Amino acid sequence: MNKTSIRQMRKVDLKDVSTIMKEAFNSVDQGWSLKDSKIYIDEHQKCSFRLIAEKESKIVGFLIGDKDVDTLIIHSIGVLPEHMGKGIGKALWEGALKYARNSKLDNIRLVADPKSEAFMWYKRMGLKENGWVEMEAKL
């Protein structure tokens, strides 16, 4: 059995992460283009917490987050569709928990669509709904 390794994201990883984001998010009907993914990754390059999951020296997942006072805010987490359900996301999540604890943070927070497949996964990872709902108006 090949072990998943977790490490800090490097600048050279950004192209692979963009591709994973596109594939992972499109596998759950979010309609991301490679261009959308590259823009998103570029905008989040300076986040304080960025992890990569590798199997056999191939990048198969990522997690991007940032510290805000006493909270680690997870901006995105993605795993290649063919590697979903194999513990990659959980390994990334455990890396986030370790970072938050070592940084003496009190919370981990993210925004999730309650209709998405990921929503139940977040609950299994220990997240609870806090009553806040993201809202928007189309212009």
MILUMSE-676884 format. One line per 5 residues: number of its first residue (from 0); their letters; for each residue x, y, z of C-alpha. Coordinates in nm, 2 decimals, always signed. Layout:
MILUMSE-676884
NUM) a) X Y Z; ...
//
This chain:
MILUMSE-676884
0) mnkts) +0.00 +0.00 +0.00; +0.14 +0.34 -0.10; +0.14 +0.60 +0.17; +0.01 +0.95 +0.12; +0.26 +1.22 +0.20
5) irqmr) +0.16 +1.57 +0.31; +0.38 +1.87 +0.26; +0.37 +2.25 +0.22; +0.27 +2.37 -0.12; +0.54 +2.53 -0.33
10) kvdlk) +0.52 +2.78 -0.62; +0.61 +2.50 -0.86; +0.29 +2.31 -0.75; +0.05 +2.58 -0.87; -0.02 +2.44 -1.22
15) dvsti) -0.09 +2.09 -1.08; -0.31 +2.24 -0.80; -0.51 +2.44 -1.06; -0.57 +2.12 -1.26; -0.68 +1.93 -0.95
20) mkeaf) -0.92 +2.21 -0.85; -1.08 +2.21 -1.19; -1.12 +1.83 -1.20; -1.23 +1.79 -0.83; -1.48 +2.08 -0.84
25) nsvdq) -1.62 +1.97 -1.18; -1.67 +1.62 -1.05; -1.93 +1.77 -0.81; -2.09 +1.99 -1.07; -1.94 +2.32 -0.98
30) gwslk) -1.84 +2.41 -1.34; -1.49 +2.54 -1.30; -1.26 +2.60 -1.59; -0.89 +2.57 -1.58; -0.87 +2.95 -1.61
35) dskiy) -1.11 +3.00 -1.31; -0.89 +2.76 -1.11; -0.56 +2.94 -1.20; -0.71 +3.27 -1.11; -0.84 +3.13 -0.77
40) idehq) -0.50 +2.97 -0.69; -0.31 +3.29 -0.79; -0.54 +3.50 -0.56; -0.47 +3.26 -0.27; -0.10 +3.22 -0.32
45) kcsfr) -0.02 +3.43 -0.02; -0.24 +3.23 +0.22; -0.05 +3.13 +0.53; -0.14 +2.76 +0.52; -0.12 +2.56 +0.20
50) liaek) -0.08 +2.18 +0.19; -0.02 +1.93 -0.09; -0.10 +1.55 -0.08; +0.12 +1.33 -0.29; +0.11 +0.96 -0.38
55) eskiv) +0.40 +0.81 -0.58; +0.54 +1.17 -0.62; +0.22 +1.28 -0.80; +0.02 +1.56 -0.65; -0.33 +1.42 -0.58
60) gflig) -0.48 +1.68 -0.35; -0.45 +2.02 -0.18; -0.58 +2.23 +0.10; -0.56 +2.61 +0.12; -0.63 +2.81 +0.44
65) dkdvd) -0.54 +3.12 +0.63; -0.52 +3.23 +1.00; -0.76 +3.49 +1.12; -0.70 +3.58 +1.49; -0.80 +3.25 +1.66
70) tliih) -0.94 +3.07 +1.36; -0.80 +2.87 +1.07; -1.02 +2.95 +0.77; -1.02 +2.68 +0.50; -1.07 +2.84 +0.16
75) sigvl) -1.06 +2.52 -0.04; -0.98 +2.15 -0.04; -0.96 +1.93 -0.34; -0.87 +1.58 -0.43; -0.85 +1.43 -0.78
80) pehmg) -1.17 +1.24 -0.85; -0.99 +0.90 -0.90; -0.83 +0.94 -0.55; -1.15 +1.04 -0.36; -1.25 +0.80 -0.09
85) kgigk) -0.90 +0.68 -0.03; -0.81 +0.89 +0.27; -0.64 +1.18 +0.09; -0.89 +1.45 +0.21; -0.87 +1.31 +0.56
90) alweg) -0.49 +1.33 +0.56; -0.51 +1.69 +0.44; -0.77 +1.76 +0.71; -0.55 +1.61 +0.98; -0.26 +1.83 +0.86
95) alkya) -0.49 +2.13 +0.90; -0.59 +2.02 +1.25; -0.22 +1.97 +1.35; -0.14 +2.32 +1.22; -0.43 +2.48 +1.40
100) rnskl) -0.34 +2.31 +1.73; +0.03 +2.39 +1.70; -0.06 +2.75 +1.62; -0.28 +2.76 +1.93; -0.59 +2.84 +1.72
105) dnirl) -0.94 +2.78 +1.87; -1.14 +2.71 +1.56; -1.15 +2.59 +1.21; -1.41 +2.74 +0.98; -1.52 +2.71 +0.62
110) vadpk) -1.82 +2.79 +0.40; -1.99 +2.49 +0.24; -2.30 +2.42 +0.03; -2.53 +2.21 +0.23; -2.65 +2.04 -0.10
115) seafm) -2.29 +1.93 -0.19; -2.14 +1.59 -0.14; -1.86 +1.76 +0.06; -2.10 +1.89 +0.32; -2.15 +1.55 +0.48
120) wykrm) -1.78 +1.48 +0.46; -1.71 +1.81 +0.65; -1.96 +1.69 +0.92; -1.78 +1.36 +0.95; -1.45 +1.55 +1.00
125) glken) -1.61 +1.72 +1.30; -1.75 +2.05 +1.16; -2.08 +2.16 +1.29; -2.32 +2.42 +1.14; -2.30 +2.74 +1.32
130) gwvem) -2.62 +2.91 +1.21; -2.46 +3.15 +0.97; -2.56 +3.13 +0.60; -2.37 +3.28 +0.31; -2.60 +3.50 +0.11
135) eakl) -2.56 +3.68 -0.22; -2.75 +3.89 -0.47; -2.71 +3.85 -0.85; -2.66 +4.18 -1.03
//
